[in-house]
């Protein structure tokens, strides 16, 4: 079975560079306003990310979100902020890990997670 994650947004083209950086994905397809990102060659397999154009803006809290587990969470957060991402709230540390809730340039929320093997995790 193949799995895709679909993210509603007002301007999929604008979000392509951000999500390419966030996920290490590449643009695989563009059709009727939709943009489909997949893992770059040589990267581990993962679900496709479909950026879906919708007319309404995001309202309220996401009911589902993406967790990113980069090798260097601090550097990843800094790169995402430079690309227009914004931290949401304070870092949370529980279960021997920490995570930072972030938002993409349109406000879609996701988390950058520092696993127990990542730098800065006690």
Secondary structure, DSSP 8 states (H G I E B T S, - for coil): ---EEEEEES-HHHHHHHHHHHHTEEEEEEETTEEEEEE-TTS----EEEEEE-SS---S--SS-EEE--SSHHHHHHHHHHTT-EE-S--EEETTEEEEEEE-TT--EEEEEE-TTSTT--
